[in-house]
Amino acid sequence: MIALKGEAFESCLEVLNVLTKAGYDAYIVGGAVRNTLLGLPVADFDLATSAKPEEIVQLFDKVVPTGLEHGTVTVIYFDEHFEVTTFRADQKYMNFRHPSGVSYLGSIEGDLARRDFTINSMALSKEGELIDLYGGEKDLELKLIRTVGNPVHRFREDALRMLRAIRFLSILGFSLEKKTEEALTENAILLKHVAVERLQSEVSKLLAGKAVNSAFTQLILSRVHHYLPGLSEMTSTFNEEVDLSILETEIERWAWLSSHADNPVTFLKEWRLPNSIIKQAVRLLTISGEVQHEGWSNRTVYDAFPYAQSCERLLAVNDQREPNFTKIDQITSELVITSREKLAVTGNDLISWDQSKPGPWVGEAIREIELAVITGKIKNEKSSIRRWLKQWRTQ
C-alpha cells in the first residue's frame, strides 16, 4: 500500500470517495501516480472512473464539460480542479494523432492498456493500492521510458508520443528503452502530421528539464530535430553542454533557443508562440546584445527593466558562467525612474510647450528626456525638463 498523505491528496481523496460511495470504481492515474512513486510534488490529479460523464455531473455541484468527446469532464471541488475521465478504449486512430472515437469500459484494466508509457499507465486506489499491469514501477526504478505494448504501434497511433518520450527523458533524467528508441527513430517523420502548437507545448516543457542536454542529444540521434521548426539547422548548438537550469521562465528559454536561429523572430513565429512571448523574447535578445557591447549601465538597466535579471541569466548561459546581479541591483536602486510612465512630463506637455503639431519628434524628445533623467543630466521635474527641452530643440 502507498500512503496518500499531505494536503495535496485531501481534496482528491474526497472526490474519489464521492465516486466510490455512489457505487463506481475510481482511481488516480497518470502523472500523479508516477510522481508519487518518485517522491516528486504532485501538481495535478487526473482521475479515471467507471462513471460516465452524465453520471459524474449528477454527483458534483460544479462540473465543466472540457472533453466530452473523450469522456472527460473537469470537477471543481473546493476550488480545485480534477480532470475525470470515464474508463475508455480508443477506437482506430486517424492522421497519426487522434482516435476516431472512444468506447466506454467497465474496468480500469482496459483503460490502462491504451496509455502511452509504462510509467504513466499505473493507477492508485483511494486506499493506496497500486495497479501496475505493465511494469511501470520497475521502469521507474530502472529509469526507463518504455511504451505500453508495441512501440511502433504506439507511435503510429499518436506521433506526438515520440516527442513526449524525449520530454520525459529531459524532465526525469531517464533513458529510452532500446526498442522504444528504435521505433522512435524509425517513425520520427510522422511528427510532420502533428500541429505545431502541440509540438511547441512539449518543447517548452523539454527545455525546462533537468536533463535537457541528454534530450538534445536524443533529438539528434532519433532525427526528431529534422521535423521540428528550425531545429535541423541547430545541430552544433545541441552538441554543446549548456546549463539551462539558470533560466527561470519560458520566455527566457525560448529567447535562448531562438538566439541560435538566423532570424529569431521568424523562428519564434514558426513555433506559433503567443505574440506576448515573441515580443518579450526579442526584447531580451536585443538588450542582451547591447549589454554584450557596453555592459550594464543606467541605460541598459533602464531599458531592460523589469527584465534585467532575465537578460543577465541569458548572457550567463551563453557565456557559460553564473549570473551576477550585483551591478544590476545597484543601478536599479539608484535609478530616478524605472519607466516612461514615471517621467514628470508627457508628450502632450511637450506639444503644448512648443505649440507644434504632434509628430515623430515627440517620441524622439521623450526618449532623450528619459536618457537625460536616468543619467543625472536633468532632474525629473517639469521646470528642469522644459528648460532642457528648449535647449535641445535648438541644437
MIBAVEX-146891 format. One line per field, with one value per residue (C-alpha): residue number from 1; x, z, y. Coordinates in nm, 3 decimals, decimal comma. Example, Ala and Ser with C-alpha at 12.3 -4.5 7.8 and 13.67 -1.06 7.14 Angstrom:
! residues 2
seq	(1/2)
u	(1,230/1,367)
w	(0,780/0,714)
v	(-0,450/-0,106)
***
This chain:
! residues 395
seq	(1/2/3/4/5/6/7/8/9/10/11/12/13/14/15/16/17/18/19/20/21/22/23/24/25/26/27/28/29/30/31/32/33/34/35/36/37/38/39/40/41/42/43/44/45/46/47/48/49/50/51/52/53/54/55/56/57/58/59/60/61/62/63/64/65/66/67/68/69/70/71/72/73/74/75/76/77/78/79/80/81/82/83/84/85/86/87/88/89/90/91/92/93/94/95/96/97/98/99/100/101/102/103/104/105/106/107/108/109/110/111/112/113/114/115/116/117/118/119/120/121/122/123/124/125/126/127/128/129/130/131/132/133/134/135/136/137/138/139/140/141/142/143/144/145/146/147/148/149/150/151/152/153/154/155/156/157/158/159/160/161/162/163/164/165/166/167/168/169/170/171/172/173/174/175/176/177/178/179/180/181/182/183/184/185/186/187/188/189/190/191/192/193/194/195/196/197/198/199/200/201/202/203/204/205/206/207/208/209/210/211/212/213/214/215/216/217/218/219/220/221/222/223/224/225/226/227/228/229/230/231/232/233/234/235/236/237/238/239/240/241/242/243/244/245/246/247/248/249/250/251/252/253/254/255/256/257/258/259/260/261/262/263/264/265/266/267/268/269/270/271/272/273/274/275/276/277/278/279/280/281/282/283/284/285/286/287/288/289/290/291/292/293/294/295/296/297/298/299/300/301/302/303/304/305/306/307/308/309/310/311/312/313/314/315/316/317/318/319/320/321/322/323/324/325/326/327/328/329/330/331/332/333/334/335/336/337/338/339/340/341/342/343/344/345/346/347/348/349/350/351/352/353/354/355/356/357/358/359/360/361/362/363/364/365/366/367/368/369/370/371/372/373/374/375/376/377/378/379/380/381/382/383/384/385/386/387/388/389/390/391/392/393/394/395)
u	(0,000/0,114/0,039/-0,156/-0,066/-0,045/-0,276/-0,243/-0,426/-0,708/-0,950/-0,852/-0,944/-1,276/-1,360/-1,269/-1,490/-1,789/-1,748/-1,692/-1,974/-2,204/-2,102/-1,842/-1,479/-1,237/-0,860/-0,581/-0,399/-0,116/0,148/0,018/0,087/0,429/0,533/0,402/0,618/0,919/0,863/0,808/0,544/0,204/0,052/-0,247/-0,462/-0,619/-0,884/-1,032/-1,370/-1,637/-1,890/-1,999/-1,980/-2,354/-2,332/-2,037/-2,237/-2,508/-2,262/-2,088/-2,208/-1,950/-1,857/-1,715/-1,755/-1,395/-1,364/-1,693/-1,593/-1,323/-1,536/-1,362/-1,506/-1,343/-1,475/-1,427/-1,420/-1,341/-1,179/-0,951/-0,977/-0,978/-0,988/-1,211/-1,232/-1,452/-1,266/-1,230/-1,073/-0,962/-1,102/-0,894/-0,655/-0,672/-0,392/-0,132/-0,272/-0,634/-0,864/-1,176/-1,378/-1,383/-1,585/-1,651/-1,524/-1,629/-1,284/-0,953/-0,751/-0,860/-0,814/-0,452/-0,382/-0,439/-0,186/0,149/0,430/0,452/0,545/0,217/-0,003/-0,039/-0,339/-0,384/-0,697/-0,807/-0,672/-0,328/-0,334/-0,116/-0,241/0,060/-0,006/0,287/0,586/0,575/0,710/1,004/1,076/1,080/1,347/1,542/1,487/1,350/1,089/0,911/0,586/0,290/0,293/0,449/0,631/0,580/0,204/0,200/0,390/0,191/-0,130/-0,017/0,308/0,324/0,413/0,764/0,830/0,660/0,910/1,201/1,026/1,003/1,369/1,452/1,233/1,308/1,664/1,563/1,673/1,470/1,426/1,605/1,301/1,122/1,421/1,447/1,078/1,110/1,395/1,212/0,891/1,020/0,896/0,538/0,583/0,507/0,142/0,133/0,014/0,297/0,110/0,128/0,496/0,557/0,393/0,618/0,937/0,855/0,848/1,153/1,359/1,281/1,402/1,699/1,844/1,788/2,133/2,051/1,721/1,903/2,131/1,831/1,660/1,957/2,015/1,649/1,642/1,342/1,501/1,452/1,075/1,066/1,061/1,408/1,592/1,759/1,998/2,092/2,280/2,600/2,406/2,267/2,613/2,726/2,672/2,463/2,325/1,969/1,877/1,996/1,697/1,381/1,099/0,952/1,033/1,400/1,426/1,265/1,484/1,792/1,679/1,585/1,919/2,077/1,847/1,940/1,627/1,492/1,161/1,088/1,191/0,958/0,669/0,721/0,662/0,327/0,417/0,188/0,281/0,342/0,615/0,770/0,777/0,941/1,188/1,303/1,332/1,558/1,775/1,802/1,902/2,134/2,314/2,355/2,487/2,744/2,885/2,866/2,796/2,534/2,478/2,198/2,062/2,075/1,928/1,654/1,570/1,568/1,353/1,187/1,359/1,723/1,781/1,631/1,881/2,167/2,063/2,051/2,400/2,527/2,406/2,570/2,893/2,883/2,907/2,696/2,470/2,579/2,306/2,516/2,565/2,208/2,068/2,295/2,199/1,829/1,832/1,986/1,762/1,542/1,277/1,227/0,974/0,848/0,526/0,725/0,855/0,729/0,610/0,410/0,403/0,107/0,319/0,585/0,330/0,168/0,502/0,629/0,291/0,381/0,190/0,228/0,482/0,783/0,972/0,763/0,876/1,234/1,222/1,069/1,345/1,613/1,446/1,443/1,816/1,894/1,695/1,841/2,198/2,150/2,181/1,846/1,604/1,273/1,081/0,871/1,061/1,401/1,277/1,119/1,443/1,641/1,392/1,413/1,788/1,766/1,523/1,765/2,054)
w	(0,000/-0,077/0,178/0,019/0,264/0,261/0,177/-0,196/-0,160/0,070/-0,188/-0,437/-0,192/-0,121/-0,492/-0,508/-0,205/-0,370/-0,675/-0,489/-0,239/-0,538/-0,647/-0,912/-0,940/-0,933/-0,933/-0,952/-1,282/-1,494/-1,384/-1,028/-0,970/-1,134/-0,928/-0,605/-0,657/-0,739/-0,434/-0,653/-0,597/-0,750/-0,907/-1,090/-1,028/-1,315/-1,219/-1,409/-1,320/-1,432/-1,404/-1,734/-1,782/-1,729/-1,405/-1,282/-1,347/-1,113/-0,829/-0,811/-0,796/-1,036/-1,346/-1,668/-1,989/-2,102/-2,324/-2,357/-2,689/-2,495/-2,188/-1,986/-1,753/-1,503/-1,149/-0,944/-0,580/-0,316/-0,587/-0,700/-1,050/-1,120/-1,471/-1,450/-1,743/-1,789/-1,839/-2,215/-2,511/-2,810/-3,148/-3,469/-3,480/-3,763/-3,912/-3,677/-3,395/-3,281/-3,221/-3,440/-3,125/-2,784/-2,626/-2,254/-2,046/-1,716/-1,566/-1,519/-1,686/-2,040/-1,973/-1,869/-2,184/-2,409/-2,235/-2,381/-2,145/-1,866/-1,614/-1,699/-1,708/-1,336/-1,113/-0,741/-0,545/-0,259/-0,022/-0,180/-0,374/-0,686/-1,009/-1,235/-1,528/-1,749/-1,517/-1,468/-1,113/-1,228/-1,514/-1,265/-1,071/-1,393/-1,507/-1,839/-2,073/-2,241/-2,436/-2,330/-2,586/-2,931/-2,963/-3,340/-3,294/-3,013/-3,215/-3,532/-3,334/-3,198/-3,333/-3,056/-2,817/-2,967/-2,856/-2,524/-2,470/-2,514/-2,294/-2,012/-2,072/-2,014/-1,709/-1,529/-1,646/-1,773/-2,085/-2,367/-2,365/-2,667/-2,872/-2,788/-2,911/-3,231/-3,306/-3,238/-3,487/-3,745/-3,719/-3,647/-3,986/-3,862/-3,649/-3,968/-3,905/-3,562/-3,516/-3,434/-3,126/-2,972/-3,058/-2,902/-2,575/-2,547/-2,636/-2,379/-2,110/-2,254/-2,230/-1,858/-1,785/-1,568/-1,839/-2,129/-2,276/-2,294/-2,457/-2,720/-2,792/-2,828/-3,063/-3,297/-3,258/-3,332/-3,613/-3,448/-3,482/-3,860/-3,809/-3,561/-3,689/-3,740/-3,532/-3,812/-3,854/-3,485/-3,461/-3,344/-3,069/-2,938/-2,934/-2,670/-2,298/-2,165/-1,820/-1,894/-1,527/-1,490/-1,695/-1,490/-1,734/-2,056/-2,224/-2,127/-2,260/-2,594/-2,619/-2,569/-2,830/-3,084/-3,036/-3,231/-3,531/-3,828/-3,768/-3,411/-3,491/-3,785/-3,576/-3,289/-3,526/-3,689/-3,347/-3,325/-2,991/-2,849/-2,959/-2,596/-2,564/-2,900/-2,809/-2,471/-2,607/-2,880/-2,623/-2,409/-2,711/-2,816/-2,474/-2,410/-2,733/-2,619/-2,280/-2,451/-2,621/-2,344/-2,022/-1,762/-1,745/-1,640/-1,994/-2,041/-1,695/-1,756/-2,099/-1,959/-1,654/-1,512/-1,708/-1,645/-1,441/-1,721/-1,962/-1,723/-1,694/-2,073/-2,101/-1,830/-2,020/-2,343/-2,159/-1,955/-1,621/-1,318/-1,340/-1,139/-1,034/-0,810/-1,060/-1,188/-0,835/-0,754/-1,069/-1,025/-0,670/-0,795/-1,096/-1,064/-1,285/-1,399/-1,677/-1,913/-1,712/-1,420/-1,619/-1,488/-1,840/-2,120/-2,493/-2,453/-2,230/-2,500/-2,770/-2,559/-2,467/-2,822/-2,977/-3,252/-3,422/-3,298/-3,491/-3,465/-3,288/-2,973/-2,929/-3,005/-2,749/-2,480/-2,536/-2,500/-2,183/-2,040/-2,105/-1,960/-1,643/-1,580/-1,638/-1,398/-1,656/-1,554/-1,267/-1,319/-1,276/-1,533/-1,499/-1,544/-1,834/-2,006/-1,988/-2,117/-2,396/-2,521/-2,546/-2,708/-2,974/-3,084/-3,136)
v	(0,000/0,353/0,623/0,908/1,181/1,556/1,845/1,780/1,449/1,564/1,704/1,434/1,159/1,330/1,330/0,960/0,895/1,064/0,843/0,516/0,576/0,615/0,266/0,350/0,245/0,538/0,576/0,832/0,780/0,917/1,165/1,195/0,825/0,846/1,148/0,996/0,686/0,906/1,125/1,430/1,702/1,637/1,947/1,799/1,495/1,305/1,053/0,759/0,612/0,371/0,655/0,809/1,188/1,239/1,038/1,243/1,561/1,433/1,375/1,714/2,073/2,216/2,017/2,162/1,955/2,003/1,695/1,514/1,358/1,171/1,106/1,378/1,639/1,871/1,850/2,167/2,069/2,332/2,549/2,264/2,118/1,745/1,603/1,297/1,055/0,752/0,421/0,402/0,231/0,434/0,340/0,345/0,640/0,895/1,107/0,958/1,169/1,129/0,833/0,834/0,783/0,619/0,340/0,323/0,034/-0,112/-0,165/0,014/-0,264/-0,178/0,192/0,145/-0,058/0,246/0,471/0,579/0,474/0,221/0,491/0,666/0,356/0,291/0,360/0,420/0,343/0,568/0,303/0,336/0,010/0,028/-0,126/-0,178/-0,411/-0,315/-0,285/0,090/0,076/-0,138/0,102/0,389/0,202/0,135/0,496/0,377/0,522/0,231/0,225/0,017/-0,262/-0,241/0,096/0,113/0,078/0,332/0,592/0,533/0,580/0,916/1,061/1,323/1,039/1,040/1,397/1,326/1,045/1,285/1,540/1,284/1,199/1,566/1,616/1,289/1,224/0,880/0,689/0,541/0,163/0,018/-0,092/0,232/0,432/0,227/0,276/0,648/0,684/0,476/0,680/1,033/1,154/1,111/1,423/1,615/1,528/1,693/2,052/2,294/2,416/2,066/2,033/2,372/2,268/1,962/2,151/2,421/2,153/1,977/2,298/2,318/1,964/1,878/1,652/1,889/1,818/1,446/1,538/1,747/1,452/1,223/1,470/1,440/1,064/0,995/1,253/1,415/1,760/1,742/1,758/2,047/2,408/2,550/2,289/2,099/2,396/2,392/2,062/2,233/2,411/2,083/1,926/2,176/2,128/2,415/2,486/2,590/2,548/2,908/3,020/3,060/3,136/3,003/3,336/3,310/2,956/3,040/3,350/3,132/2,879/3,146/3,321/3,033/3,084/3,302/3,508/3,478/3,648/3,418/3,117/3,208/3,272/2,932/2,780/2,964/3,116/3,386/3,738/3,833/3,568/3,659/4,029/3,970/3,713/3,953/4,230/4,009/3,930/4,294/4,421/4,127/4,214/4,574/4,463/4,241/4,551/4,810/4,623/4,708/5,083/5,316/5,300/4,923/4,852/5,110/4,967/4,613/4,692/4,485/4,206/4,295/3,980/3,772/3,930/3,858/3,493/3,469/3,617/3,383/3,075/3,191/3,278/2,954/3,133/3,211/3,518/3,822/4,062/4,289/4,570/4,545/4,574/4,868/5,060/4,981/5,117/5,443/5,499/5,808/5,646/5,289/5,351/5,620/5,642/5,786/6,081/6,414/6,507/6,353/6,401/6,638/6,861/6,883/6,969/7,242/7,395/7,400/7,481/7,236/6,961/6,603/6,401/6,172/6,447/6,390/6,029/6,126/6,406/6,184/5,928/6,196/6,324/5,972/5,932/6,273/6,196/5,849/5,972/6,265/6,543/6,690/6,647/6,470/6,795/6,980/7,305/7,140/6,931/7,232/7,432/7,134/7,070/7,428/7,394/7,051/7,176/7,446/7,204)
***
